Amino acid sequence: ARARFLAAVDSSDVKDRGPAQLCHACVATLPVQMAAIAVHVADSGLEVLCASDSVAEQVEWAQITLGEGPGIAAIAAGGPIVATNLASSNELWPTFAAEAAKSGVGALYALPLEIGAIRVGVLDLYRDHAAPLDGKDFADAITVAELVTAILLTEGPTGGLTDSLGPWWDQPLSTREVHQATGM
């Protein structure tokens, strides 16, 4: 999984360099149809860093706006949260589950992006049908989440932690404006 993911990140087929190539690499490597990454931003809370497509971005924003969903729960718990059938009645996240199912998401696998006490955010992997990942695929997803975390937290060939995540972390201005407008 590591080699396939890193090859997908470096693929010349990816048109959008930067954070979005991480989401596209997740979709290329794992048996999922969509992926999104939400990160902690100082004084703002969670924000969508990137998504593989507009549906994943919409569902990711729904979690953040509603404050509920597997991604939010994974960050709080510090471990993976799996929702294999969002169309069924979901007592944990009723509003989010309805929004996700309406968008065509059948299953969601939320993997926190963390190393020790450093919590960067969450990698959400989406399937368009309700189905669990088998043991090997889930292990591959954990491996990919660890690689995404390392990529977000490392700088160049030295591998040192950075104060700023540089180009991987930079949010588009429109994202910040949405949060400002929501707060107003």
Backbone as ProteinMPNN parsed JSONL, in Angstrom:
{"seq_chain_A": "ARARFLAAVDSSDVKDRGPAQLCHACVATLPVQMAAIAVHVADSGLEVLCASDSVAEQVEWAQITLGEGPGIAAIAAGGPIVATNLASSNELWPTFAAEAAKSGVGALYALPLEIGAIRVGVLDLYRDHAAPLDGKDFADAITVAELVTAILLTEGPTGGLTDSLGPWWDQPLSTREVHQATGM", "coords_chain_A": {"N_chain_A": [[0.832, -1.203, 0.0], [1.978, 1.22, 0.761], [3.915, 1.754, -1.242], [2.273, 1.857, -3.534], [0.632, 4.054, -2.879], [2.504, 6.185, -2.599], [3.527, 6.19, -5.184], [1.235, 6.955, -6.552], [0.887, 9.534, -5.518], [3.075, 10.795, -6.638], [2.428, 10.589, -9.272], [2.239, 11.565, -12.644], [-0.187, 11.933, -13.743], [-1.853, 13.318, -12.089], [-3.433, 16.295, -12.043], [-3.834, 18.413, -10.34], [-1.639, 19.723, -8.356], [-0.399, 19.668, -5.008], [-2.319, 19.689, -1.954], [-4.674, 18.331, -2.894], [-3.723, 16.253, -4.468], [-3.105, 14.309, -2.628], [-5.606, 13.34, -1.808], [-6.538, 12.309, -4.259], [-4.623, 10.334, -4.634], [-5.263, 8.625, -2.527], [-7.746, 7.619, -3.407], [-6.884, 6.319, -5.706], [-5.329, 4.323, -4.608], [-6.766, 2.868, -2.682], [-9.782, 0.855, -2.078], [-11.975, 2.783, -2.48], [-14.27, 5.403, -3.424], [-14.131, 8.119, -3.08], [-12.342, 10.739, -1.335], [-11.395, 12.805, 1.436], [-9.754, 15.424, 3.235], [-9.69, 16.917, 6.329], [-8.465, 19.525, 8.332], [-7.091, 20.757, 11.432], [-7.261, 24.151, 12.073], [-5.718, 26.886, 13.465], [-7.565, 28.894, 15.659], [-9.824, 28.612, 14.091], [-10.92, 26.095, 13.996], [-11.947, 23.01, 12.509], [-11.235, 22.66, 9.048], [-11.835, 22.078, 5.599], [-9.243, 20.707, 3.889], [-8.699, 19.472, 1.455], [-10.346, 17.68, -1.186], [-11.37, 14.844, -3.074], [-13.336, 15.194, -4.942], [-16.325, 17.104, -5.769], [-18.539, 16.075, -4.372], [-17.424, 14.707, -2.16], [-16.246, 16.915, -0.94], [-18.516, 18.443, -0.289], [-19.853, 16.721, 1.524], [-17.922, 16.55, 3.49], [-17.842, 19.226, 4.393], [-20.403, 19.274, 5.431], [-20.176, 17.638, 7.705], [-18.42, 19.223, 9.245], [-19.85, 21.615, 9.526], [-22.225, 20.729, 10.792], [-21.118, 19.591, 13.011], [-21.031, 16.946, 13.623], [-20.564, 13.467, 12.915], [-18.676, 10.728, 11.457], [-15.975, 11.592, 10.996], [-15.623, 13.76, 12.772], [-16.062, 12.385, 15.15], [-13.915, 10.569, 15.061], [-11.695, 12.209, 15.377], [-12.178, 13.177, 17.962], [-12.138, 10.772, 19.414], [-9.629, 9.796, 18.829], [-9.06, 7.63, 17.269], [-9.816, 5.253, 14.6], [-13.028, 5.542, 13.035], [-15.764, 3.818, 11.856], [-18.346, 3.796, 9.548], [-20.347, 1.774, 8.081], [-22.78, 1.682, 6.784], [-24.485, 4.231, 5.932], [-27.049, 4.814, 5.116], [-28.83, 3.409, 6.632], [-30.787, 3.701, 9.657], [-29.246, 5.966, 11.763], [-28.258, 6.44, 14.844], [-26.202, 7.79, 16.091], [-25.299, 9.954, 14.49], [-27.603, 11.462, 13.307], [-28.495, 13.668, 11.623], [-26.255, 14.209, 10.005], [-25.897, 11.638, 8.818], [-28.186, 11.407, 7.238], [-27.759, 13.536, 5.429], [-25.372, 12.677, 4.187], [-26.164, 10.227, 3.015], [-28.088, 11.193, 1.266], [-26.436, 12.499, -0.502], [-25.299, 10.437, -1.819], [-23.432, 8.861, -0.56], [-22.449, 5.82, 0.714], [-20.885, 4.51, 2.648], [-18.506, 5.394, 5.183], [-15.212, 5.897, 6.195], [-13.396, 7.013, 8.743], [-10.318, 8.268, 9.543], [-8.143, 9.285, 11.946], [-5.65, 11.812, 11.607], [-2.771, 11.717, 13.009], [0.083, 11.878, 15.141], [1.307, 10.549, 17.915], [0.609, 12.844, 20.409], [0.062, 14.851, 18.677], [-2.406, 16.1, 16.811], [-3.49, 16.372, 13.69], [-5.663, 16.354, 11.925], [-8.242, 14.809, 10.004], [-8.615, 11.997, 7.871], [-10.987, 11.207, 5.61], [-12.551, 8.551, 4.088], [-14.582, 7.601, 1.461], [-17.219, 5.48, 0.35], [-19.379, 4.645, -2.344], [-21.295, 2.813, -1.911], [-22.87, 0.8, 0.608], [-20.721, -0.955, 2.534], [-18.343, -2.927, 4.267], [-14.773, -2.477, 4.664], [-12.417, -4.991, 3.894], [-10.134, -6.836, 6.041], [-7.424, -6.556, 5.093], [-7.661, -4.35, 3.349], [-8.505, -2.403, 5.161], [-6.275, -2.258, 6.825], [-4.467, -1.297, 4.931], [-5.629, 1.213, 4.534], [-5.161, 2.427, 7.011], [-2.373, 2.528, 6.914], [-2.058, 4.302, 4.748], [-3.218, 6.596, 5.885], [-1.323, 7.136, 7.869], [0.856, 7.779, 6.242], [-0.149, 10.073, 4.933], [-0.355, 11.775, 7.138], [2.365, 11.986, 7.834], [3.343, 13.227, 5.519], [2.002, 15.665, 5.634], [3.143, 16.727, 7.913], [5.904, 16.836, 7.597], [8.94, 18.279, 6.375], [10.472, 18.66, 3.428], [13.552, 16.926, 2.491], [14.776, 16.628, 4.948], [12.98, 15.788, 6.831], [12.09, 17.028, 9.114], [9.898, 18.356, 11.641], [7.613, 20.976, 11.026], [6.799, 24.449, 11.697], [4.937, 25.63, 10.147], [2.84, 24.186, 7.717], [3.362, 24.722, 5.174], [2.992, 24.553, 1.644], [1.229, 22.38, 1.662], [-0.569, 22.891, 3.651], [-1.693, 25.358, 3.236], [-4.67, 27.111, 2.923], [-7.289, 27.709, 0.577], [-8.381, 31.04, -0.127], [-11.158, 31.313, -0.323], [-12.198, 29.319, 1.358], [-11.615, 30.246, 3.945], [-13.129, 32.565, 3.867], [-15.71, 31.545, 3.789], [-15.971, 30.504, 6.39], [-15.716, 32.87, 7.848], [-17.977, 34.259, 6.97], [-19.966, 32.51, 7.854], [-19.667, 32.756, 10.606], [-20.514, 35.347, 10.972]], "CA_chain_A": [[0.0, 0.0, 0.0], [2.863, 2.395, 0.809], [4.513, 1.995, -2.556], [1.207, 2.281, -4.454], [0.196, 5.404, -2.509], [3.557, 7.143, -2.951], [3.571, 6.268, -6.65], [0.063, 7.736, -6.967], [1.157, 10.932, -5.165], [4.046, 11.294, -7.606], [1.935, 10.351, -10.623], [2.117, 12.733, -13.51], [-1.593, 12.033, -14.137], [-2.55, 14.224, -11.175], [-3.36, 17.654, -12.58], [-3.873, 19.387, -9.249], [-0.553, 19.519, -7.406], [-0.713, 20.2, -3.697], [-3.081, 18.787, -1.086], [-5.651, 17.501, -3.604], [-3.105, 15.041, -4.985], [-3.18, 13.305, -1.567], [-6.937, 12.723, -1.895], [-6.576, 11.515, -5.49], [-3.787, 9.158, -4.402], [-6.044, 7.718, -1.672], [-8.74, 6.966, -4.261], [-6.16, 5.435, -6.617], [-4.684, 3.252, -3.866], [-7.698, 2.127, -1.828], [-11.071, 0.548, -2.717], [-12.945, 3.82, -2.148], [-14.555, 6.241, -4.583], [-13.861, 9.519, -2.763], [-11.561, 10.983, -0.121], [-11.283, 14.207, 1.84], [-8.927, 15.677, 4.409], [-10.012, 18.12, 7.099], [-7.367, 19.798, 9.252], [-7.274, 21.77, 12.467], [-6.671, 25.445, 11.758], [-5.733, 27.696, 14.681], [-8.627, 29.889, 15.814], [-10.935, 28.377, 13.17], [-11.447, 24.745, 14.112], [-11.693, 22.168, 11.347], [-11.503, 23.17, 7.703], [-11.533, 21.125, 4.537], [-7.984, 20.993, 3.202], [-8.854, 19.041, 0.078], [-11.276, 16.587, -1.446], [-11.162, 14.254, -4.4], [-14.37, 15.697, -5.849], [-17.269, 18.034, -5.139], [-19.4, 15.361, -3.426], [-16.647, 14.519, -0.932], [-16.098, 18.223, -0.303], [-19.817, 18.81, 0.274], [-20.119, 15.883, 2.696], [-16.948, 16.954, 4.511], [-18.333, 20.48, 4.968], [-21.598, 18.957, 6.226], [-19.693, 17.188, 9.02], [-17.838, 20.35, 9.971], [-20.918, 22.56, 9.84], [-23.134, 20.115, 11.752], [-20.382, 19.189, 14.211], [-21.27, 15.519, 13.887], [-20.199, 12.553, 11.846], [-17.54, 9.861, 11.77], [-14.72, 12.344, 11.039], [-15.604, 14.501, 14.041], [-15.919, 11.382, 16.208], [-12.566, 9.993, 14.996], [-10.768, 13.175, 15.981], [-12.435, 13.189, 19.4], [-11.748, 9.489, 19.999], [-8.227, 9.497, 18.565], [-8.969, 6.342, 16.594], [-10.694, 5.146, 13.44], [-14.47, 5.357, 13.187], [-16.263, 3.216, 10.628], [-19.794, 3.798, 9.332], [-20.438, 0.964, 6.867], [-24.065, 1.853, 6.11], [-25.041, 5.516, 6.351], [-28.455, 4.902, 4.751], [-29.648, 2.847, 7.709], [-30.99, 4.692, 10.726], [-27.994, 6.162, 12.478], [-28.551, 7.183, 16.068], [-25.063, 8.601, 16.504], [-25.197, 11.167, 13.684], [-28.811, 11.402, 12.47], [-28.556, 14.706, 10.599], [-25.166, 13.974, 9.067], [-26.14, 10.403, 8.067], [-29.195, 11.713, 6.218], [-27.096, 14.368, 4.413], [-24.408, 11.855, 3.451], [-26.904, 9.28, 2.192], [-28.718, 11.976, 0.197], [-25.371, 12.838, -1.45], [-24.847, 9.23, -2.489], [-22.376, 8.189, 0.197], [-22.955, 4.624, 1.376], [-20.046, 4.163, 3.796], [-17.449, 6.366, 5.467], [-14.146, 5.415, 7.079], [-12.713, 8.205, 9.233], [-9.04, 7.907, 10.145], [-7.483, 10.498, 12.437], [-4.281, 12.089, 11.177], [-2.1, 12.06, 14.256], [1.301, 11.2, 15.584], [1.339, 10.802, 19.354], [-0.364, 13.84, 20.85], [-0.142, 15.831, 17.61], [-3.579, 15.778, 16.0], [-3.508, 17.258, 12.529], [-7.004, 16.388, 11.355], [-8.848, 13.511, 9.727], [-8.749, 11.517, 6.501], [-12.264, 10.523, 5.434], [-12.613, 7.748, 2.874], [-15.991, 7.391, 1.155], [-17.656, 4.515, -0.658], [-20.711, 4.986, -2.819], [-22.194, 1.747, -1.507], [-22.679, 0.361, 1.995], [-19.917, -2.171, 2.59], [-17.126, -2.794, 5.074], [-13.483, -2.804, 4.063], [-11.89, -6.212, 4.492], [-9.01, -6.6, 6.943], [-6.255, -6.057, 4.371], [-7.951, -3.002, 2.86], [-8.532, -1.496, 6.309], [-4.866, -2.074, 7.206], [-3.899, -0.393, 3.92], [-6.16, 2.559, 4.796], [-4.41, 2.933, 8.171], [-1.039, 2.843, 6.402], [-2.177, 5.52, 3.943], [-3.443, 7.706, 6.825], [-0.028, 7.442, 8.481], [1.661, 8.469, 5.224], [-0.712, 11.414, 4.759], [0.066, 12.538, 8.317], [3.796, 12.272, 7.698], [3.524, 14.207, 4.443], [1.53, 16.963, 6.115], [3.964, 17.229, 9.016], [7.344, 16.873, 7.33], [9.44, 19.311, 5.477], [11.597, 18.313, 2.56], [14.318, 15.712, 2.714], [15.26, 16.505, 6.324], [11.973, 15.097, 7.623], [11.835, 17.726, 10.369], [8.579, 18.942, 11.826], [7.599, 22.395, 10.701], [5.796, 25.288, 12.36], [3.918, 25.827, 9.119], [2.828, 23.051, 6.813], [3.702, 25.211, 3.85], [2.018, 24.428, 0.566], [0.216, 21.365, 1.951], [-1.483, 23.396, 4.663], [-2.325, 26.604, 2.797], [-6.081, 27.019, 2.573], [-7.708, 28.731, -0.374], [-9.04, 32.162, 0.519], [-12.608, 31.103, -0.282], [-12.502, 28.517, 2.519], [-11.612, 31.129, 5.104], [-14.249, 33.492, 3.744], [-16.928, 30.828, 4.161], [-16.025, 30.473, 7.848], [-15.977, 34.23, 8.33], [-19.38, 34.582, 6.695], [-20.771, 31.689, 8.741], [-19.585, 33.346, 11.94], [-21.248, 36.607, 11.015]], "C_chain_A": [[0.872, 1.26, 0.0], [3.403, 2.739, -0.568], [3.457, 2.478, -3.554], [0.765, 3.712, -4.163], [1.242, 6.438, -2.931], [3.703, 7.287, -4.466], [2.396, 7.104, -7.166], [0.246, 9.218, -6.649], [2.086, 11.55, -6.204], [3.58, 11.189, -9.053], [1.814, 11.644, -11.42], [0.684, 12.923, -13.991], [-2.363, 13.022, -13.273], [-2.341, 15.652, -11.66], [-3.214, 18.685, -11.47], [-2.773, 19.068, -8.243], [-0.91, 20.183, -6.094], [-1.579, 19.214, -2.934], [-4.043, 17.86, -1.831], [-5.021, 16.223, -4.144], [-3.076, 13.949, -3.915], [-4.52, 12.576, -1.63], [-7.039, 11.835, -3.129], [-5.74, 10.242, -5.339], [-4.503, 8.151, -3.506], [-7.044, 6.927, -2.509], [-8.062, 5.982, -5.217], [-5.616, 4.2, -5.907], [-5.666, 2.329, -3.161], [-9.017, 1.854, -2.543], [-12.18, 1.504, -2.235], [-13.15, 4.691, -3.383], [-14.212, 7.703, -4.354], [-13.022, 9.598, -1.487], [-11.542, 12.472, 0.158], [-10.41, 14.285, 3.082], [-9.403, 16.979, 5.037], [-8.904, 18.293, 8.128], [-7.783, 20.825, 10.296], [-6.563, 23.039, 12.025], [-6.824, 26.307, 13.01], [-6.831, 28.757, 14.607], [-9.798, 29.705, 14.861], [-11.607, 27.035, 13.386], [-11.084, 23.929, 12.888], [-12.052, 22.886, 10.064], [-11.139, 22.083, 6.708], [-10.238, 21.575, 3.865], [-8.114, 20.647, 1.726], [-9.876, 17.916, 0.011], [-11.041, 16.083, -2.856], [-12.181, 14.743, -5.418], [-15.354, 16.565, -5.067], [-18.195, 17.344, -4.145], [-18.672, 15.165, -2.103], [-16.482, 15.846, -0.197], [-17.399, 18.649, 0.379], [-20.108, 18.024, 1.55], [-19.162, 16.238, 3.829], [-17.396, 18.244, 5.198], [-19.573, 20.245, 5.817], [-21.185, 18.498, 7.622], [-19.221, 18.37, 9.861], [-18.925, 21.317, 10.413], [-21.853, 22.018, 10.908], [-22.442, 19.758, 13.068], [-20.635, 17.745, 14.597], [-20.884, 14.705, 12.667], [-18.99, 11.732, 12.233], [-16.212, 10.603, 11.863], [-14.56, 13.11, 12.338], [-15.377, 13.533, 15.196], [-14.519, 10.779, 16.23], [-11.54, 10.918, 15.62], [-10.929, 13.176, 17.493], [-11.938, 11.913, 20.073], [-10.269, 9.181, 19.828], [-8.021, 8.138, 17.925], [-9.943, 6.281, 15.442], [-12.16, 4.97, 13.832], [-14.993, 4.891, 11.835], [-17.792, 3.287, 10.624], [-20.027, 3.082, 8.012], [-21.765, 1.089, 6.139], [-24.735, 3.13, 6.608], [-26.523, 5.653, 6.017], [-29.362, 4.328, 5.834], [-29.804, 3.892, 8.811], [-29.729, 4.761, 11.565], [-28.253, 7.049, 13.685], [-27.411, 8.092, 16.495], [-25.015, 9.949, 15.803], [-26.408, 11.274, 12.765], [-28.855, 12.438, 11.345], [-27.472, 14.481, 9.555], [-25.434, 12.742, 8.209], [-27.156, 10.642, 6.95], [-28.58, 12.541, 5.085], [-26.149, 13.54, 3.552], [-25.124, 10.887, 2.514], [-27.569, 9.997, 1.015], [-27.69, 12.347, -0.888], [-24.828, 11.619, -2.185], [-23.712, 8.509, -1.8], [-22.993, 7.003, 0.938], [-22.199, 4.283, 2.645], [-18.952, 5.212, 3.944], [-16.489, 5.767, 6.489], [-13.316, 6.622, 7.478], [-11.467, 7.787, 10.01], [-8.347, 9.176, 10.624], [-6.058, 10.595, 11.915], [-3.55, 12.596, 12.401], [-0.822, 11.259, 14.422], [1.428, 11.543, 17.058], [0.234, 11.769, 19.738], [-0.647, 14.902, 19.79], [-1.304, 15.365, 16.743], [-3.705, 16.822, 14.9], [-4.923, 17.422, 11.995], [-7.514, 14.984, 11.129], [-8.848, 13.246, 8.218], [-10.054, 10.742, 6.438], [-12.278, 9.848, 4.076], [-14.068, 7.343, 2.654], [-16.183, 6.298, 0.119], [-19.065, 4.894, -1.091], [-21.738, 3.894, -2.529], [-21.87, 1.333, -0.073], [-21.929, -0.964, 1.991], [-18.703, -1.936, 3.477], [-15.881, -3.039, 4.223], [-13.03, -4.112, 4.684], [-10.644, -5.88, 5.307], [-7.779, -6.022, 6.263], [-6.476, -4.627, 3.9], [-7.983, -1.986, 4.005], [-7.106, -1.223, 6.796], [-4.167, -1.144, 6.214], [-4.363, 1.041, 4.155], [-5.436, 3.198, 5.983], [-3.006, 3.346, 7.734], [-1.056, 4.142, 5.604], [-2.395, 6.728, 4.848], [-2.145, 8.113, 7.509], [0.872, 8.186, 7.496], [1.157, 9.893, 4.991], [-0.291, 12.305, 5.927], [1.527, 12.938, 8.202], [4.047, 13.325, 6.628], [3.109, 15.592, 4.916], [2.45, 17.576, 7.168], [5.455, 17.337, 8.724], [7.704, 17.922, 6.305], [10.633, 18.775, 4.721], [12.319, 17.05, 2.949], [14.818, 15.553, 4.152], [14.265, 15.775, 7.203], [11.657, 15.784, 8.923], [10.435, 18.284, 10.439], [8.66, 20.437, 11.592], [6.588, 23.138, 11.558], [4.636, 25.531, 11.415], [3.979, 24.639, 8.185], [3.005, 23.472, 5.364], [2.615, 24.985, 2.83], [0.946, 23.376, 0.831], [-0.888, 21.931, 2.825], [-2.27, 24.604, 4.178], [-3.751, 26.365, 2.343], [-6.4, 28.051, 1.507], [-8.491, 29.812, 0.363], [-10.535, 31.933, 0.652], [-13.022, 30.279, 0.925], [-12.578, 29.375, 3.765], [-12.797, 32.095, 5.058], [-15.562, 32.827, 4.104], [-17.066, 30.806, 5.671], [-16.308, 31.853, 8.422], [-17.443, 34.581, 8.121], [-20.32, 33.769, 7.602], [-20.8, 32.27, 10.145], [-20.373, 34.632, 12.079], [-22.737, 36.351, 11.02]], "O_chain_A": [[0.554, 2.243, -0.669], [3.347, 3.891, -0.999], [3.71, 3.399, -4.331], [0.547, 4.496, -5.087], [0.906, 7.449, -3.547], [3.971, 8.379, -4.968], [2.552, 7.875, -8.113], [-0.191, 10.072, -7.42], [1.899, 12.7, -6.602], [4.27, 11.652, -9.961], [1.348, 12.669, -10.92], [0.363, 13.955, -14.581], [-3.416, 13.513, -13.682], [-1.218, 16.154, -11.685], [-2.549, 19.706, -11.642], [-2.965, 18.225, -7.367], [-1.652, 21.166, -6.077], [-1.572, 18.021, -3.239], [-4.209, 16.708, -1.431], [-5.706, 15.208, -4.27], [-3.026, 12.768, -4.258], [-4.573, 11.351, -1.519], [-7.57, 10.727, -3.053], [-6.111, 9.19, -5.861], [-4.365, 6.945, -3.706], [-7.177, 5.715, -2.346], [-8.615, 4.92, -5.502], [-5.456, 3.148, -6.526], [-5.418, 1.127, -3.057], [-9.346, 2.54, -3.512], [-13.181, 1.076, -1.66], [-12.308, 4.716, -4.28], [-14.022, 8.453, -5.311], [-12.991, 8.67, -0.679], [-11.656, 13.294, -0.751], [-10.335, 13.344, 3.872], [-9.506, 18.008, 4.368], [-8.455, 17.318, 8.73], [-8.684, 21.637, 10.085], [-5.392, 23.001, 11.646], [-7.923, 26.442, 13.549], [-6.986, 29.43, 13.588], [-10.688, 30.556, 14.819], [-12.759, 26.856, 12.992], [-10.026, 24.136, 12.294], [-13.037, 23.622, 9.995], [-10.245, 21.272, 6.95], [-10.152, 22.684, 3.338], [-7.7, 21.413, 0.855], [-10.217, 17.293, 1.016], [-10.567, 16.819, -3.722], [-11.923, 14.711, -6.622], [-15.225, 16.732, -3.854], [-18.604, 17.966, -3.164], [-19.235, 15.427, -1.04], [-16.569, 15.893, 1.03], [-17.377, 19.159, 1.5], [-20.559, 18.594, 2.543], [-19.549, 16.228, 4.997], [-17.342, 18.354, 6.423], [-19.781, 20.935, 6.814], [-21.778, 18.921, 8.613], [-19.575, 18.498, 11.032], [-18.918, 21.785, 11.551], [-22.239, 22.742, 11.826], [-23.09, 19.638, 14.107], [-20.473, 17.365, 15.756], [-20.881, 15.199, 11.54], [-18.345, 12.016, 13.243], [-15.395, 10.281, 12.725], [-13.485, 13.11, 12.937], [-14.602, 13.816, 16.109], [-13.986, 10.503, 17.305], [-10.624, 10.469, 16.309], [-9.94, 13.177, 18.227], [-11.383, 11.961, 21.171], [-9.707, 8.396, 20.592], [-6.94, 7.556, 18.022], [-10.806, 7.15, 15.308], [-12.479, 4.331, 14.835], [-14.701, 5.492, 10.802], [-18.442, 2.883, 11.588], [-19.922, 3.688, 6.945], [-21.88, 0.651, 4.994], [-25.468, 3.105, 7.597], [-27.196, 6.52, 6.574], [-30.525, 4.714, 5.944], [-29.037, 4.852, 8.881], [-29.21, 3.741, 12.018], [-28.443, 8.258, 13.555], [-27.642, 9.075, 17.198], [-24.729, 10.97, 16.429], [-26.254, 11.185, 11.547], [-29.22, 12.101, 10.219], [-27.738, 14.553, 8.355], [-25.223, 12.783, 6.997], [-26.996, 10.131, 5.842], [-28.85, 12.281, 3.913], [-26.127, 13.685, 2.33], [-24.738, 10.74, 1.355], [-27.608, 9.471, -0.098], [-28.047, 12.489, -2.058], [-23.988, 11.753, -3.076], [-23.088, 7.631, -2.395], [-23.946, 7.168, 1.699], [-22.795, 3.82, 3.618], [-18.529, 5.835, 2.97], [-16.901, 5.207, 7.505], [-12.609, 7.194, 6.648], [-11.546, 7.055, 10.997], [-8.001, 10.042, 9.821], [-5.354, 9.593, 11.797], [-3.687, 13.758, 12.786], [-0.674, 10.143, 13.924], [1.634, 12.704, 17.412], [-0.937, 11.543, 19.429], [-1.506, 15.761, 19.989], [-1.202, 14.366, 16.031], [-3.989, 17.992, 15.154], [-5.329, 18.532, 11.65], [-7.27, 14.08, 11.929], [-9.053, 14.151, 7.41], [-10.218, 9.737, 7.13], [-12.047, 10.483, 3.047], [-14.71, 6.805, 3.556], [-15.43, 6.191, -0.849], [-19.851, 5.405, -0.293], [-22.913, 4.037, -2.865], [-20.743, 1.496, 0.396], [-22.438, -1.974, 1.505], [-18.102, -0.862, 3.441], [-15.935, -3.72, 3.199], [-13.233, -4.329, 5.879], [-10.156, -4.751, 5.259], [-7.154, -5.102, 6.789], [-5.589, -3.784, 4.032], [-7.543, -0.848, 3.843], [-6.77, -0.089, 7.138], [-3.366, -0.299, 6.614], [-3.583, 1.98, 3.996], [-5.134, 4.391, 5.952], [-2.51, 4.396, 8.142], [-0.174, 4.985, 5.764], [-1.814, 7.785, 4.604], [-1.892, 9.302, 7.707], [1.572, 9.123, 7.881], [1.959, 10.819, 4.866], [0.086, 13.46, 5.725], [1.885, 14.09, 8.445], [4.875, 14.217, 6.814], [3.786, 16.579, 4.63], [2.526, 18.797, 7.299], [6.198, 17.885, 9.539], [6.888, 18.372, 5.501], [11.674, 18.474, 5.305], [11.772, 16.199, 3.651], [15.238, 14.463, 4.54], [14.651, 15.197, 8.219], [11.007, 15.184, 9.78], [9.849, 18.644, 9.418], [9.658, 21.078, 11.922], [5.643, 22.547, 12.08], [3.486, 25.626, 11.842], [5.063, 24.136, 7.891], [2.82, 22.675, 4.444], [1.437, 25.202, 3.116], [-0.148, 23.47, 0.275], [-2.032, 21.485, 2.741], [-3.381, 24.854, 4.646], [-4.009, 25.521, 1.484], [-5.848, 29.151, 1.523], [-9.175, 29.538, 1.349], [-11.124, 32.329, 1.657], [-14.099, 30.51, 1.475], [-13.511, 29.241, 4.556], [-13.393, 32.404, 6.089], [-16.445, 33.474, 4.668], [-18.151, 31.059, 6.195], [-17.066, 31.982, 9.383], [-18.079, 35.144, 9.013], [-21.343, 34.28, 8.059], [-21.843, 32.273, 10.799], [-20.843, 34.972, 13.165], [-23.526, 37.296, 11.054]]}, "name": "protein", "num_of_chains": 1, "seq": "ARARFLAAVDSSDVKDRGPAQLCHACVATLPVQMAAIAVHVADSGLEVLCASDSVAEQVEWAQITLGEGPGIAAIAAGGPIVATNLASSNELWPTFAAEAAKSGVGALYALPLEIGAIRVGVLDLYRDHAAPLDGKDFADAITVAELVTAILLTEGPTGGLTDSLGPWWDQPLSTREVHQATGM"}
